[in-house]
C-alpha cells in the first residue's frame, strides 16, 4: 500500500510540473505551509522510526484536536531526529537563515545536509519549503517527491503539495493531495476547509 501511495504522490508531482511555466494563482500565504511546531519534544531514548506505525494509527483515531496535536508533535520529533551532530548544527543555522530571510543561504546549508545525510527526510522537506518561499516551484516539487518516496505518510509534505498545486492552478491534483493528507491525519488544521472548497469547485455541488 505504501509503495502505491508513494507512486501516487510522485505522479502528482510530475503531473504538476508540466504546468509550472504558467501559474494561474497568486502566491499562497506562507503561513499555510504545514511544518513542524515550535515545541517539538525530544525523541525519547530508544524511540525508533518503527514507532511511527503506532503513532500514525493513533493519529487516525485521535478523539480530539488536542490529542492529535500531541501525536503530531511526536511524529515530527522522529522526523526531525538526524542522529548527526553536524546535521543538527546545520539545521539550527538553516532556521536562523530562514528567520532572517536569507533563503539562498538556507538552500546552501540544506544542500550540505542532504549531501551528508541523503536519507534525512526533514532536510528534503525543509528545502522544499524554502524553494516554495522562493517561488521555485519545480525544485520544491522535486524535493516533495523525495520526501514522499521516503515517507509516503508525511502529512506535511502532502499538505504542502496540495498548497503548491493549488498555487499553480492545478486544483484537481491539489484536491487529491489534500485528501491523501487528511487520510493520514484527519486533524490537519485548515485542510478540511480546502477540501470542501475544492470539491465544489472541481467536482461541482452535490445534488
Backbone as a chain_set.jsonl record, in Angstrom:
{"seq": "XXXXXXXXXXXXXXXXXXXXXXXXXXXXXXXXXXXXXXXXXXXXXXXXXXXXXXXXXXXXXXXXXXXXXXXXXXXXXXXXXXXXXXXXXXXXXXXXXXXXXXXXXXXXXXXXXXXXXXXXXXXXXXXXXXXXXXXXXXXXXXXXXXXXXXXXXXXXXXXXXXXXXXXXXXXXXXXXXXXXXXXXXXXXXXXXXXXXXXXXXXXXXXX", "coords": {"N": [[0.837, -1.205, 0.0], [1.897, 1.271, 0.848], [3.86, 1.63, -1.091], [2.354, 2.048, -3.411], [1.123, 4.374, -2.601], [3.3, 6.143, -2.439], [4.022, 6.144, -5.12], [1.752, 7.291, -6.258], [1.884, 9.873, -5.127], [4.286, 10.892, -6.183], [3.599, 10.822, -8.842], [1.663, 12.817, -8.924], [3.3, 14.998, -8.482], [4.906, 15.022, -10.79], [2.947, 15.392, -12.714], [2.082, 17.939, -12.083], [4.325, 19.435, -12.679], [4.306, 19.96, -15.359], [2.764, 22.206, -15.653], [4.07, 24.315, -14.611], [5.186, 26.576, -15.831], [3.18, 28.278, -16.332], [1.749, 29.631, -14.077], [-1.362, 30.053, -12.436], [-2.537, 31.061, -10.2], [-2.244, 33.292, -7.343], [0.637, 33.725, -5.167], [0.534, 31.621, -2.462], [-0.31, 32.184, 1.024], [2.454, 32.087, 3.14], [2.164, 31.123, 5.681], [0.379, 29.048, 5.537], [1.678, 26.769, 4.909], [2.459, 23.515, 5.964], [4.363, 22.776, 8.659], [6.86, 21.682, 11.084], [5.846, 22.018, 14.514], [6.69, 24.627, 16.905], [7.3, 23.643, 19.372], [8.354, 21.019, 19.4], [8.842, 17.896, 20.9], [11.779, 16.325, 22.361], [13.011, 13.268, 21.034], [12.267, 10.263, 22.709], [14.487, 8.22, 24.635], [15.64, 5.439, 22.914], [13.539, 5.493, 21.191], [12.359, 4.805, 17.978], [12.237, 5.017, 14.379], [10.417, 2.993, 13.636], [8.433, 3.163, 15.49], [6.744, 4.962, 14.441], [4.674, 3.718, 13.063], [2.854, 2.926, 15.046], [2.255, 5.481, 16.068], [1.051, 6.741, 13.859], [-1.251, 5.191, 13.537], [-2.506, 5.801, 15.921], [-2.932, 8.494, 15.487], [-4.912, 8.557, 13.534], [-7.164, 7.811, 14.95], [-7.42, 9.635, 16.921], [-9.176, 11.273, 19.485], [-9.734, 13.992, 19.711], [-8.744, 17.386, 18.83], [-6.668, 18.312, 20.463], [-5.415, 15.97, 21.407], [-4.613, 14.947, 18.933], [-2.761, 16.885, 18.087], [-0.729, 16.506, 19.935], [0.147, 13.958, 19.234], [0.935, 14.435, 16.603], [3.15, 16.072, 17.139], [4.889, 14.233, 18.316], [5.39, 12.617, 16.12], [6.646, 14.43, 14.391], [8.903, 14.821, 15.932], [10.31, 12.423, 15.63], [10.809, 12.523, 12.874], [12.444, 14.769, 12.765], [14.752, 13.988, 13.963], [18.087, 13.571, 13.37], [20.304, 12.153, 14.1], [22.872, 13.033, 13.917], [25.34, 15.167, 14.889], [26.496, 17.165, 13.371], [24.605, 17.606, 11.336], [22.489, 18.478, 12.933], [23.514, 20.891, 13.912], [23.795, 22.316, 11.524], [21.108, 22.422, 10.741], [20.094, 24.095, 12.684], [21.316, 26.448, 11.917], [20.089, 26.719, 9.478], [17.438, 27.347, 10.212], [17.913, 29.822, 11.434], [18.79, 31.279, 9.22], [16.499, 31.221, 7.576], [14.655, 32.586, 9.204], [15.83, 35.063, 9.106], [15.367, 35.774, 6.556], [17.19, 34.976, 4.673], [17.183, 33.215, 2.251], [18.603, 32.002, 0.141], [20.991, 31.297, 1.401], [19.973, 29.477, 3.221], [19.198, 27.414, 1.5], [21.71, 26.578, 0.538], [22.875, 25.603, 2.888], [21.121, 23.503, 3.429], [21.584, 21.97, 1.184], [24.103, 20.995, 1.825], [23.511, 19.439, 4.066], [21.864, 17.457, 2.955], [23.642, 16.271, 1.195], [25.397, 15.206, 3.024], [23.745, 13.535, 4.547], [21.662, 11.87, 2.958], [19.288, 10.453, 3.431], [17.904, 11.786, 5.336], [14.934, 12.872, 6.068], [13.71, 15.304, 6.865], [15.44, 17.285, 5.981], [15.09, 17.333, 3.209], [12.363, 18.024, 3.204], [12.41, 20.533, 4.464], [13.957, 21.961, 2.639], [12.269, 21.9, 0.441], [10.262, 23.553, 1.408], [11.641, 25.991, 1.582], [12.285, 26.419, -1.11], [9.7, 26.719, -2.044], [9.001, 29.123, -0.785], [10.713, 30.743, -2.17], [9.514, 30.745, -4.56], [10.297, 28.886, -6.387], [9.024, 26.644, -7.863], [9.342, 24.227, -9.306], [11.684, 23.05, -8.245], [10.808, 22.799, -5.619], [8.721, 20.945, -5.899], [10.156, 18.73, -6.751], [11.671, 18.15, -4.465], [9.643, 17.574, -2.643], [8.729, 15.215, -3.766], [10.91, 13.602, -3.164], [10.713, 13.493, -0.386], [8.226, 12.144, -0.061], [8.751, 9.752, -1.304], [10.377, 8.56, 0.525], [8.889, 8.69, 2.873], [5.786, 8.107, 2.61], [3.625, 8.806, 4.163], [3.903, 11.352, 5.019], [2.391, 13.913, 6.242], [2.796, 16.644, 6.287], [4.282, 17.169, 3.943], [2.449, 16.246, 2.046], [0.27, 17.984, 2.43], [1.612, 20.34, 1.824], [2.196, 19.823, -0.851], [-0.389, 19.92, -1.904], [-1.013, 22.641, -1.438], [0.914, 23.877, -3.037], [0.245, 22.879, -5.603], [-2.304, 23.958, -5.849], [-1.618, 26.597, -5.89], [-0.433, 26.839, -8.434], [-2.55, 26.457, -10.044], [-3.559, 23.906, -10.463], [-6.07, 22.526, -9.562], [-7.426, 20.079, -9.433], [-5.52, 18.013, -8.914], [-4.488, 19.096, -6.612], [-6.633, 18.831, -4.854], [-6.704, 16.034, -4.643], [-4.255, 15.598, -3.359], [-4.667, 16.942, -0.922], [-6.736, 15.353, 0.11], [-5.398, 12.947, 0.472], [-3.62, 13.75, 2.429], [-5.383, 14.244, 4.573], [-6.336, 11.687, 4.93], [-4.242, 10.497, 6.171], [-3.829, 12.167, 8.389], [-6.452, 13.166, 9.949], [-6.912, 15.46, 11.411], [-5.584, 17.677, 10.473], [-4.911, 21.049, 10.448], [-7.034, 23.34, 8.904], [-7.06, 22.022, 6.437], [-9.292, 20.47, 5.838], [-11.176, 22.415, 5.236], [-10.121, 23.381, 2.856], [-10.422, 21.117, 1.265], [-13.235, 20.907, 1.167], [-13.873, 23.298, -0.172], [-12.501, 23.004, -2.648], [-13.617, 20.648, -3.576], [-16.229, 21.334, -4.294], [-15.575, 23.137, -6.296], [-14.09, 21.624, -8.16], [-15.51, 19.217, -8.549], [-18.116, 19.953, -8.533], [-21.254, 21.084, -7.108], [-22.934, 19.018, -4.788], [-25.839, 17.159, -5.625]], "CA": [[0.0, 0.0, 0.0], [2.735, 2.461, 0.937], [4.546, 1.822, -2.361], [1.391, 2.688, -4.323], [0.933, 5.723, -2.066], [4.451, 6.934, -2.867], [3.931, 6.294, -6.579], [0.695, 8.273, -6.494], [2.356, 11.192, -4.749], [5.282, 11.335, -7.15], [2.882, 11.058, -10.089], [1.077, 14.151, -8.795], [4.385, 15.956, -8.632], [5.298, 15.086, -12.199], [1.837, 15.976, -13.459], [2.061, 19.373, -11.818], [5.497, 20.081, -13.253], [4.006, 20.382, -16.724], [2.058, 23.487, -15.649], [4.829, 25.282, -13.815], [5.54, 27.791, -16.566], [2.003, 29.148, -16.46], [0.993, 29.663, -12.825], [-2.627, 30.762, -12.601], [-2.99, 31.646, -8.937], [-1.239, 34.055, -6.624], [1.476, 33.01, -4.205], [-0.249, 31.375, -1.247], [0.274, 32.69, 2.252], [3.46, 31.15, 3.615], [1.723, 30.544, 6.932], [-0.446, 27.885, 5.291], [2.528, 25.591, 4.729], [2.468, 22.701, 7.173], [5.711, 22.461, 9.105], [6.924, 21.229, 12.482], [5.525, 23.034, 15.524], [7.866, 25.179, 17.575], [7.55, 22.947, 20.641], [8.525, 19.587, 19.162], [9.588, 17.272, 22.006], [12.922, 15.486, 22.006], [12.636, 11.861, 20.975], [12.599, 9.53, 23.91], [15.579, 7.279, 24.466], [15.216, 4.163, 22.368], [12.474, 5.674, 20.214], [12.877, 4.44, 16.67], [11.245, 5.294, 13.33], [9.364, 1.972, 13.555], [7.356, 3.6, 16.361], [5.839, 5.784, 13.645], [3.484, 2.942, 12.708], [1.93, 3.064, 16.173], [1.824, 6.873, 16.167], [0.127, 7.053, 12.772], [-2.526, 4.551, 13.851], [-3.106, 6.6, 16.99], [-3.337, 9.776, 14.913], [-6.171, 8.373, 12.81], [-8.297, 7.631, 15.865], [-7.343, 10.631, 17.995], [-10.547, 11.7, 19.775], [-9.921, 15.434, 19.625], [-7.625, 18.107, 18.236], [-5.56, 18.382, 21.419], [-4.724, 14.68, 21.353], [-3.993, 14.83, 17.619], [-1.58, 17.75, 18.037], [0.319, 15.871, 20.724], [0.678, 12.854, 18.431], [1.67, 15.07, 15.502], [4.443, 16.526, 17.648], [5.735, 13.055, 18.481], [5.804, 12.191, 14.779], [7.643, 15.403, 13.939], [10.127, 14.601, 16.706], [11.04, 11.335, 14.976], [11.278, 13.007, 11.572], [13.481, 15.784, 12.937], [15.962, 13.388, 14.527], [19.061, 13.266, 12.317], [21.363, 11.305, 14.667], [24.152, 13.591, 13.476], [25.575, 16.474, 15.496], [26.764, 18.128, 12.29], [23.318, 17.955, 10.729], [21.722, 19.261, 13.908], [24.075, 22.241, 13.918], [23.452, 22.96, 10.259], [19.669, 22.703, 10.732], [19.915, 25.29, 13.508], [21.703, 27.576, 11.069], [19.04, 26.852, 8.457], [16.329, 28.088, 10.821], [18.347, 31.209, 11.604], [18.816, 31.89, 7.885], [15.118, 31.412, 7.123], [14.064, 33.649, 10.025], [16.431, 36.33, 8.672], [15.03, 35.991, 5.151], [18.334, 34.625, 3.823], [16.729, 31.935, 1.704], [19.678, 31.384, -0.646], [21.894, 30.677, 2.364], [19.278, 28.307, 3.752], [19.29, 26.356, 0.489], [23.093, 26.073, 0.527], [23.053, 24.801, 4.098], [20.346, 22.276, 3.252], [22.332, 21.176, 0.202], [25.186, 20.328, 2.552], [22.921, 18.404, 4.924], [21.394, 16.366, 2.105], [24.826, 15.573, 0.698], [25.958, 14.475, 4.154], [22.812, 12.514, 5.032], [20.581, 11.925, 1.955], [18.048, 9.834, 3.894], [17.313, 12.623, 6.378], [13.705, 13.348, 5.425], [13.373, 16.687, 7.171], [16.257, 18.189, 5.16], [14.372, 17.461, 1.938], [11.12, 18.742, 3.447], [12.721, 21.929, 4.754], [14.406, 22.61, 1.412], [11.058, 22.105, -0.363], [9.609, 24.737, 1.961], [12.409, 27.178, 1.191], [12.078, 26.612, -2.548], [8.347, 27.255, -2.18], [9.056, 30.532, -0.407], [11.445, 31.42, -3.241], [8.678, 30.556, -5.753], [10.95, 27.956, -7.293], [8.077, 25.555, -7.708], [9.878, 22.984, -9.845], [12.589, 22.487, -7.247], [10.004, 22.411, -4.454], [8.022, 19.708, -6.246], [11.147, 17.66, -6.788], [12.027, 17.788, -3.095], [8.471, 16.922, -2.048], [8.755, 13.84, -4.265], [11.935, 12.892, -2.397], [10.144, 13.243, 0.942], [7.162, 11.145, -0.123], [9.347, 8.466, -1.668], [10.947, 8.013, 1.757], [7.829, 8.598, 3.883], [4.539, 8.468, 1.922], [2.624, 9.291, 5.123], [4.33, 12.668, 5.513], [1.234, 14.79, 6.07], [3.266, 17.998, 5.982], [4.635, 17.234, 2.523], [1.225, 16.08, 1.262], [-0.462, 19.247, 2.501], [2.399, 21.298, 1.06], [1.982, 19.524, -2.265], [-1.691, 20.461, -2.26], [-0.921, 24.099, -1.476], [1.696, 24.262, -4.208], [-0.541, 22.59, -6.801], [-3.374, 24.949, -5.902], [-0.953, 27.844, -6.287], [-0.158, 26.882, -9.878], [-3.802, 26.314, -10.765], [-3.929, 22.507, -10.681], [-6.981, 22.262, -8.457], [-7.81, 18.67, -9.392], [-4.495, 17.252, -8.209], [-4.39, 19.667, -5.267], [-7.686, 18.189, -4.075], [-6.265, 14.666, -4.36], [-3.183, 15.662, -2.367], [-5.285, 17.286, 0.358], [-7.473, 14.188, 0.6], [-4.397, 11.998, 0.957], [-3.104, 14.279, 3.7], [-6.396, 14.027, 5.602], [-6.433, 10.248, 5.179], [-3.176, 10.199, 7.129], [-4.04, 12.969, 9.595], [-7.77, 13.808, 9.816], [-6.992, 16.682, 12.212], [-4.728, 18.729, 9.925], [-5.59, 22.332, 10.573], [-7.361, 24.093, 7.701], [-7.061, 21.24, 5.207], [-10.658, 20.047, 5.527], [-11.835, 23.533, 4.565], [-9.626, 23.4, 1.481], [-11.061, 20.006, 0.563], [-14.631, 21.267, 0.918], [-13.909, 24.344, -1.193], [-12.071, 22.482, -3.943], [-14.557, 19.611, -4.027], [-17.295, 22.03, -5.004], [-15.018, 23.77, -7.489], [-13.616, 20.624, -9.119], [-16.494, 18.179, -8.813], [-19.453, 20.529, -8.581], [-22.085, 20.999, -5.898], [-23.701, 17.763, -4.702], [-27.276, 17.324, -5.902]], "C": [[0.869, 1.251, 0.0], [3.476, 2.716, -0.368], [3.619, 2.5, -3.373], [1.153, 4.137, -3.908], [2.061, 6.631, -2.533], [4.4, 7.182, -4.369], [2.891, 7.328, -6.949], [1.203, 9.687, -6.247], [3.358, 11.735, -5.75], [4.621, 11.618, -8.497], [2.219, 12.431, -10.072], [2.128, 15.217, -9.041], [4.762, 16.129, -10.094], [4.196, 15.709, -13.046], [1.803, 17.483, -13.298], [3.198, 20.093, -12.512], [5.216, 20.613, -14.652], [3.355, 21.751, -16.78], [2.848, 24.597, -14.981], [5.095, 26.597, -14.534], [4.367, 28.742, -16.698], [1.189, 29.142, -15.177], [-0.237, 30.532, -12.971], [-3.066, 31.47, -11.331], [-1.861, 32.412, -8.284], [-0.473, 33.201, -5.642], [0.701, 32.857, -2.908], [0.465, 31.924, -0.027], [1.239, 31.654, 2.822], [3.032, 30.472, 4.916], [0.871, 29.303, 6.756], [0.391, 26.618, 5.169], [2.619, 24.829, 6.041], [3.897, 22.31, 7.519], [5.7, 22.026, 10.549], [6.558, 22.345, 13.441], [6.783, 23.488, 16.243], [8.246, 24.418, 18.837], [7.676, 21.442, 20.455], [9.334, 18.969, 20.308], [10.801, 16.511, 21.493], [12.445, 14.035, 21.955], [13.092, 11.17, 22.244], [13.708, 8.528, 23.62], [15.039, 5.934, 23.989], [14.109, 4.287, 21.333], [13.055, 5.523, 18.822], [11.828, 4.768, 15.619], [10.148, 4.245, 13.22], [8.185, 2.328, 14.46], [6.351, 4.477, 15.618], [4.574, 5.017, 13.287], [2.433, 3.057, 13.804], [1.37, 4.482, 16.242], [0.822, 7.237, 15.071], [-1.238, 6.399, 12.994], [-3.251, 5.34, 14.938], [-3.638, 7.922, 16.451], [-4.692, 9.661, 14.219], [-7.376, 8.307, 13.734], [-8.256, 8.606, 17.039], [-8.732, 11.227, 18.241], [-10.796, 13.202, 19.637], [-8.641, 16.08, 19.1], [-6.414, 18.166, 19.173], [-4.741, 17.098, 21.393], [-3.976, 14.528, 20.036], [-2.721, 15.671, 17.531], [-0.421, 17.149, 18.821], [0.971, 14.734, 19.944], [1.467, 13.391, 17.24], [3.065, 15.486, 15.96], [5.406, 15.365, 17.849], [6.251, 12.566, 17.132], [6.877, 13.129, 14.236], [8.971, 15.184, 14.659], [10.974, 13.496, 16.085], [11.615, 11.804, 13.649], [12.45, 13.969, 11.714], [14.796, 15.22, 13.465], [16.916, 12.967, 13.414], [20.129, 12.276, 12.77], [22.745, 11.735, 14.176], [24.307, 14.975, 14.092], [25.818, 17.544, 14.444], [25.473, 18.575, 11.631], [22.477, 18.812, 11.66], [22.201, 20.71, 13.94], [23.687, 22.994, 12.65], [21.963, 23.297, 10.192], [19.345, 23.912, 11.605], [20.253, 26.531, 12.702], [20.695, 27.803, 9.951], [17.888, 27.676, 9.01], [16.683, 29.556, 10.992], [18.33, 31.948, 10.269], [17.408, 32.175, 7.384], [14.465, 32.564, 7.885], [14.58, 35.027, 9.603], [16.116, 36.643, 7.207], [16.159, 35.675, 4.194], [18.086, 33.247, 3.215], [17.797, 31.241, 0.875], [20.671, 30.674, 0.27], [21.263, 29.413, 2.941], [19.364, 27.136, 2.784], [20.688, 25.748, 0.477], [23.369, 25.19, 1.742], [22.328, 23.462, 3.971], [20.982, 21.367, 2.202], [23.412, 20.364, 0.906], [24.656, 19.193, 3.418], [22.505, 17.192, 4.098], [22.566, 15.573, 1.529], [25.435, 14.7, 1.801], [25.076, 13.305, 4.572], [21.572, 12.5, 4.127], [19.267, 11.29, 2.397], [17.37, 10.618, 5.023], [16.112, 13.363, 5.779], [13.463, 14.83, 5.648], [14.222, 17.673, 6.391], [15.593, 18.41, 3.803], [13.099, 18.298, 2.116], [11.37, 20.227, 3.688], [13.179, 22.659, 3.481], [13.229, 22.834, 0.467], [10.326, 23.36, 0.091], [10.315, 26.011, 1.523], [12.24, 27.459, -0.298], [10.681, 27.178, -2.817], [8.327, 28.75, -1.86], [9.773, 31.366, -1.464], [10.674, 31.39, -4.565], [9.37, 29.711, -6.816], [10.186, 26.636, -7.213], [8.612, 24.213, -8.218], [10.792, 22.289, -8.856], [11.821, 22.028, -6.01], [9.287, 21.094, -4.709], [8.97, 18.516, -6.236], [11.509, 17.197, -5.379], [10.862, 17.131, -2.361], [8.415, 15.466, -2.494], [9.773, 13.001, -3.501], [11.426, 12.56, -0.991], [9.158, 12.081, 0.897], [7.667, 9.778, -0.564], [9.899, 7.766, -0.43], [9.903, 7.807, 2.844], [6.511, 9.052, 3.256], [3.438, 8.967, 2.85], [2.949, 10.69, 5.63], [3.223, 13.693, 5.241], [1.646, 16.224, 5.777], [3.592, 18.161, 4.51], [3.398, 17.098, 1.645], [0.395, 17.361, 1.263], [0.272, 20.322, 1.712], [2.245, 21.09, -0.435], [0.648, 20.092, -2.728], [-1.672, 21.97, -2.388], [-0.197, 24.563, -2.727], [0.906, 24.041, -5.495], [-1.69, 23.585, -6.965], [-2.817, 26.292, -6.345], [-0.78, 27.951, -7.802], [-1.395, 26.567, -10.711], [-4.233, 24.896, -11.044], [-4.829, 22.05, -9.53], [-7.332, 20.787, -8.32], [-6.793, 17.852, -8.587], [-4.259, 17.803, -6.8], [-5.414, 19.003, -4.35], [-7.288, 16.765, -3.701], [-5.18, 14.656, -3.274], [-3.739, 15.987, -0.981], [-6.025, 16.084, 0.956], [-6.52, 13.127, 1.139], [-3.828, 12.452, 2.301], [-4.087, 14.014, 4.83], [-6.589, 12.545, 5.912], [-5.383, 9.811, 6.191], [-3.441, 10.888, 8.464], [-5.351, 13.733, 9.469], [-7.888, 15.141, 10.541], [-6.115, 17.809, 11.681], [-5.481, 20.053, 9.859], [-5.797, 22.999, 9.212], [-7.484, 23.278, 6.43], [-8.468, 20.77, 4.839], [-11.441, 21.157, 4.84], [-11.4, 23.626, 3.106], [-10.272, 22.293, 0.651], [-12.502, 20.349, 0.218], [-14.744, 22.29, -0.206], [-13.561, 23.802, -2.575], [-12.998, 21.401, -4.471], [-15.693, 20.241, -4.82], [-16.79, 22.619, -6.315], [-14.66, 22.756, -8.562], [-14.72, 19.654, -9.524], [-17.916, 18.693, -8.88], [-20.205, 20.313, -7.284], [-22.895, 19.713, -5.924], [-25.179, 18.045, -4.898], [-28.079, 16.748, -4.74]], "O": [[0.613, 2.186, -0.758], [3.707, 3.869, -0.732], [4.032, 3.404, -4.099], [1.0, 5.017, -4.755], [1.818, 7.755, -2.971], [4.695, 8.282, -4.838], [3.108, 8.146, -7.843], [0.981, 10.587, -7.056], [3.291, 12.905, -6.127], [5.025, 12.536, -9.212], [2.21, 13.131, -11.085], [1.877, 16.212, -9.721], [4.916, 17.251, -10.576], [4.472, 16.46, -13.981], [1.532, 18.216, -14.25], [3.048, 21.252, -12.897], [5.816, 21.599, -15.079], [3.378, 22.403, -17.824], [2.338, 25.704, -14.806], [5.215, 27.636, -13.884], [4.535, 29.884, -17.125], [0.044, 28.69, -15.183], [-0.178, 31.614, -13.554], [-3.885, 32.387, -11.386], [-0.688, 32.226, -8.607], [-0.883, 32.085, -5.321], [0.261, 33.845, -2.321], [1.682, 32.109, -0.032], [0.886, 30.483, 2.969], [3.487, 29.369, 5.22], [0.652, 28.568, 7.719], [-0.132, 25.513, 5.311], [2.829, 25.421, 7.1], [4.558, 21.599, 6.762], [4.643, 21.999, 11.181], [6.919, 23.499, 13.212], [7.815, 22.818, 16.197], [9.374, 24.528, 19.319], [7.158, 20.672, 21.264], [10.403, 19.476, 20.647], [10.844, 16.103, 20.333], [11.584, 13.626, 22.734], [14.162, 11.456, 22.779], [13.847, 8.048, 22.495], [14.115, 5.371, 24.574], [13.769, 3.31, 20.666], [14.125, 6.055, 18.526], [10.638, 4.797, 15.933], [9.051, 4.559, 12.758], [7.068, 1.861, 14.238], [5.243, 4.709, 16.101], [3.499, 5.613, 13.215], [1.254, 3.263, 13.518], [0.171, 4.675, 16.446], [-0.143, 7.958, 15.325], [-2.267, 6.992, 12.671], [-4.467, 5.521, 14.877], [-4.672, 8.413, 16.904], [-5.519, 10.568, 14.31], [-8.479, 8.699, 13.354], [-8.966, 8.428, 18.029], [-9.396, 11.643, 17.291], [-11.936, 13.633, 19.465], [-7.608, 15.429, 18.945], [-5.272, 18.079, 18.723], [-3.511, 17.142, 21.361], [-2.844, 14.044, 20.012], [-1.72, 15.228, 16.968], [0.736, 17.268, 18.417], [2.189, 14.561, 19.983], [2.533, 12.873, 16.907], [4.047, 15.274, 15.248], [6.601, 15.493, 17.584], [7.404, 12.152, 17.013], [7.887, 12.685, 13.69], [10.038, 15.344, 14.066], [12.198, 13.605, 16.016], [12.769, 11.519, 13.331], [13.35, 13.982, 10.873], [15.829, 15.888, 13.42], [16.584, 12.101, 12.605], [20.782, 11.636, 11.946], [23.658, 10.921, 14.038], [23.489, 15.86, 13.842], [25.398, 18.69, 14.604], [25.263, 19.764, 11.392], [21.829, 19.763, 11.223], [21.395, 21.639, 13.99], [23.299, 24.161, 12.701], [21.588, 24.337, 9.651], [18.425, 24.669, 11.299], [19.562, 27.546, 12.791], [20.471, 28.936, 9.526], [17.412, 28.6, 8.351], [15.861, 30.434, 10.73], [17.906, 33.102, 10.196], [17.147, 33.244, 6.831], [13.804, 33.414, 7.289], [13.873, 36.028, 9.722], [16.555, 37.667, 6.683], [16.105, 36.058, 3.025], [18.696, 32.254, 3.612], [17.893, 30.014, 0.9], [21.138, 29.579, -0.044], [21.94, 28.402, 3.127], [19.579, 25.997, 3.198], [20.83, 24.527, 0.411], [24.022, 24.152, 1.628], [22.856, 22.42, 4.359], [20.926, 20.143, 2.316], [23.605, 19.184, 0.612], [25.261, 18.125, 3.501], [22.756, 16.049, 4.481], [22.489, 14.353, 1.391], [25.924, 13.601, 1.54], [25.569, 12.228, 4.907], [20.539, 13.062, 4.493], [18.228, 11.56, 1.796], [16.38, 10.161, 5.594], [16.272, 14.358, 5.072], [13.057, 15.54, 4.727], [13.782, 18.798, 6.153], [15.538, 19.535, 3.307], [12.793, 19.164, 1.296], [10.638, 21.078, 3.182], [12.838, 23.823, 3.269], [13.187, 23.844, -0.235], [9.832, 24.135, -0.728], [9.673, 26.989, 1.142], [12.07, 28.61, -0.699], [10.501, 28.011, -3.705], [7.714, 29.54, -2.577], [9.478, 32.549, -1.636], [11.128, 31.943, -5.567], [9.059, 29.815, -8.003], [10.626, 25.665, -6.597], [8.351, 23.175, -7.611], [10.689, 21.08, -8.65], [12.141, 20.995, -5.422], [9.249, 20.225, -3.838], [8.621, 17.432, -5.77], [11.639, 15.999, -5.128], [11.07, 16.231, -1.547], [8.092, 14.583, -1.7], [9.53, 11.827, -3.222], [11.681, 11.473, -0.474], [9.236, 11.154, 1.704], [7.067, 8.757, -0.229], [9.892, 6.538, -0.343], [10.004, 6.875, 3.642], [6.148, 10.225, 3.347], [2.427, 9.493, 2.384], [2.324, 11.161, 6.581], [3.137, 14.26, 4.152], [0.923, 16.947, 5.092], [3.229, 19.163, 3.894], [3.3, 17.758, 0.61], [-0.121, 17.775, 0.224], [-0.352, 21.122, 1.014], [2.172, 22.052, -1.2], [0.556, 20.676, -3.808], [-2.242, 22.526, -3.327], [-0.619, 25.507, -3.394], [0.893, 24.901, -6.376], [-2.009, 24.002, -8.079], [-3.466, 27.033, -7.083], [-0.96, 29.023, -8.38], [-1.31, 26.427, -11.931], [-5.188, 24.686, -11.792], [-4.411, 21.297, -8.65], [-7.517, 20.296, -7.206], [-7.164, 17.093, -7.692], [-3.873, 17.059, -5.898], [-5.104, 18.655, -3.211], [-7.51, 16.337, -2.568], [-5.192, 13.808, -2.382], [-3.334, 15.384, 0.013], [-5.947, 15.833, 2.158], [-6.808, 12.484, 2.148], [-3.588, 11.638, 3.194], [-3.686, 13.607, 5.92], [-6.962, 12.187, 7.029], [-5.598, 8.88, 6.967], [-3.298, 10.286, 9.528], [-5.364, 14.842, 8.935], [-8.848, 15.88, 10.322], [-5.919, 18.806, 12.375], [-6.561, 20.14, 9.276], [-4.842, 23.196, 8.46], [-7.972, 23.794, 5.425], [-8.801, 20.682, 3.657], [-12.27, 20.892, 3.969], [-12.212, 23.914, 2.226], [-10.624, 22.498, -0.511], [-12.944, 20.107, -0.905], [-15.6, 22.171, -1.082], [-14.241, 24.103, -3.556], [-13.149, 21.251, -5.683], [-16.074, 19.746, -5.882], [-17.495, 22.6, -7.324], [-14.898, 22.995, -9.746], [-14.853, 19.31, -10.698], [-18.828, 17.951, -9.245], [-19.838, 19.469, -6.467], [-23.474, 19.355, -6.949], [-25.706, 19.041, -4.403], [-29.31, 16.781, -4.764]]}, "num_chains": 1, "name": "protein.A"}
